[in-house]
Amino acid sequence: MTETKQLNKQMPEKADFKPLKELNLIDDFLFDVTTADLEACKIIIELSLGITLRSIKWKEGQKVVHNLPGKRGIRMDFCVEDGDGNFIDVEMQKRNEGNIPKRTRFYQALLDAPFLKSGEKGFDNLRPSCIVVICGFDLYHHGKYRYTFGNYCEEVLGLPLGDECKKVILNTKGSNNSEVEQSLIDFLHYVEKSDEKILSENCDERLKRLHSKIAQLKQSGEMEAAYMRTEEWERLIRESGEKIGEKIGREKEKIQMICRALQKGKTPEEIAEFLDEDLKVVQEISRIAQSLAPEYDIEKIYILTDKVRQP
């Protein structure tokens, strides 16, 4: 993958600013502040899975799970333990930006790791778990509101592996209304459009309570200020990313001009004078470019000249 593509993946997409009152549960900020409330988390889990929980509590270190030193960790949206000792991790995904199935595989591994101590025999301390990803798109294109996955035997139909792991992918744009509970449909529609107008009079009481909590957050002056600070920070990141992207573009354009001049038989000294560029930089780029002649792969040259670029 090129450095430009890597940069673009790291930077947030440009988006028109929306006031706090217009945010929906699918938006990162509103989901984060809503799920700081344990009861809101309980409602979201119950409506997502079609279950009723006796109780839940935060999983210790529920936001960040570190891997081995130097290896990638994860930051969860929220993870709780229910009254039966099961762990439930819930993630919100507005856009399809990566490999969600393998992401859930990685999350599962890091969720399980802390339960086993070094040298411990057996795996009985691993708890049953469920990872729920609420998507604003249909990941599998079958029109289902809910896709539930477990590990089953291919040779014996219906035989479970018994690892007590489950992944549930929700789709706000489902169409199989007759196959799922109305409370799930109403909830997923509310995720996309978190407005009182979308709630029917006979919708699930839990959804009404969730909306009441969200309405209070949207009216909070303190929350409005926090949202504005977050937006300002993300704007600065976007602008920094654009400036970095412009700098990369200028560097590659310079490399391209040097390569064209080399193809015409110009010396590094002549090129440096023509471009009003530092001779040492031109000489190093020329050396690397000539080693890749006659293709003059601009991407490769850019990567290989990283150490000689001017700040």
Residue pairs with C-beta under 8 A, 6 or more apart in sequence:
2 299
3 248
3 299
3 302
3 303
4 245
4 248
7 241
7 244
7 245
7 248
8 245
9 97
10 241
11 237
11 238
11 241
11 242
11 245
12 234
12 237
12 238
12 241
13 95
14 238
17 231
18 27
20 29
20 30
20 217
20 218
20 223
20 224
20 227
21 218
21 219
23 29
23 30
23 194
23 218
23 227
24 30
24 191
24 192
24 193
24 194
25 31
25 34
25 92
25 190
25 191
25 192
25 194
25 214
26 92
26 94
26 134
26 136
26 172
26 191
26 192
26 194
27 94
28 92
28 94
29 227
29 230
30 194
30 214
30 217
30 218
31 77
31 92
32 77
33 217
33 223
33 226
34 40
34 210
34 213
34 214
34 217
35 41
35 44
35 77
35 78
35 90
37 213
38 56
38 57
38 58
38 80
39 209
39 213
40 210
40 213
41 56
41 78
41 80
41 90
42 53
42 56
42 80
43 206
43 207
43 209
43 210
44 90
44 187
44 210
45 51
45 53
45 56
45 80
45 88
45 90
45 132
46 52
46 53
46 206
47 183
47 184
47 187
47 204
47 206
47 207
47 210
48 90
48 132
48 134
48 146
48 168
48 170
48 184
48 187
49 130
49 132
49 168
50 180
50 181
50 183
50 184
53 82
53 83
54 82
54 83
54 84
55 82
55 83
56 80
56 81
56 82
56 83
56 88
57 80
57 81
58 79
58 80
58 81
59 79
59 80
59 81
59 87
61 114
62 76
62 78
62 79
62 80
63 75
63 76
63 78
63 79
64 73
64 74
64 75
64 76
65 73
65 74
65 75
65 76
65 110
65 111
65 114
66 73
67 73
67 74
67 110
67 113
72 106
73 110
74 106
74 107
74 110
76 89
76 91
76 107
77 89
77 90
77 91
77 92
78 89
78 90
79 87
79 88
79 89
79 90
79 111
80 87
80 88
81 87
81 88
81 127
82 88
85 127
85 128
86 127
86 128
86 129
86 130
87 111
87 127
87 128
87 129
87 130
88 129
88 130
88 131
88 132
89 107
89 111
89 129
89 130
89 131
89 132
90 131
90 132
90 133
90 134
91 107
91 131
91 132
91 133
91 134
92 133
92 134
93 100
93 133
93 134
93 135
93 136
94 136
95 136
95 137
96 135
96 137
96 139
100 133
100 135
100 139
100 169
101 167
104 131
104 133
104 167
107 131
108 129
108 131
108 165
108 167
111 129
111 131
112 126
112 129
115 125
115 126
115 127
116 123
116 125
116 126
126 164
127 164
128 164
128 165
129 164
129 165
129 166
130 165
130 166
130 167
130 168
131 166
131 167
131 168
132 167
132 168
132 170
133 167
133 168
133 169
133 170
134 170
134 172
134 188
134 191
135 169
135 170
135 171
135 172
136 172
136 173
136 191
136 192
137 171
137 172
137 173
138 144
138 171
138 173
138 174
139 147
139 169
139 171
140 147
140 169
140 171
143 174
143 175
143 176
144 171
144 174
144 176
144 179
144 180
145 170
145 171
145 174
145 176
145 179
145 180
145 184
145 185
145 188
146 168
146 169
146 170
146 171
146 174
146 180
146 184
147 168
147 169
147 170
147 171
148 166
148 167
148 168
149 166
149 167
149 168
149 169
150 160
150 161
150 165
150 166
150 167
151 160
151 161
151 163
151 165
152 158
152 159
152 160
152 161
153 159
153 160
153 161
170 184
170 188
171 188
172 188
172 189
172 191
172 192
174 180
174 185
174 188
177 185
182 203
182 204
183 203
183 204
183 206
183 207
186 199
186 200
186 203
186 204
186 207
187 204
187 207
189 198
190 198
190 199
190 207
190 210
190 211
194 211
194 214
196 211
196 215
199 207
199 208
199 211
217 223
248 302
251 302
251 309
252 298
252 299
252 302
254 275
254 277
254 285
255 285
255 289
255 298
255 301
255 302
255 305
256 298
257 271
257 275
258 271
258 275
258 282
258 285
258 286
258 289
259 289
259 296
259 298
259 301
261 270
261 271
261 274
262 271
262 286
262 289
262 290
262 293
262 296
263 296
266 274
268 279
268 282
268 283
268 286
269 279
271 277
271 282
271 286
272 278
272 279
272 281
272 282
272 283
275 282
278 310
280 308
281 308
281 309
281 310
284 305
284 308
285 301
285 305
285 308
288 301
288 304
288 305
289 296
289 301
292 300
292 301
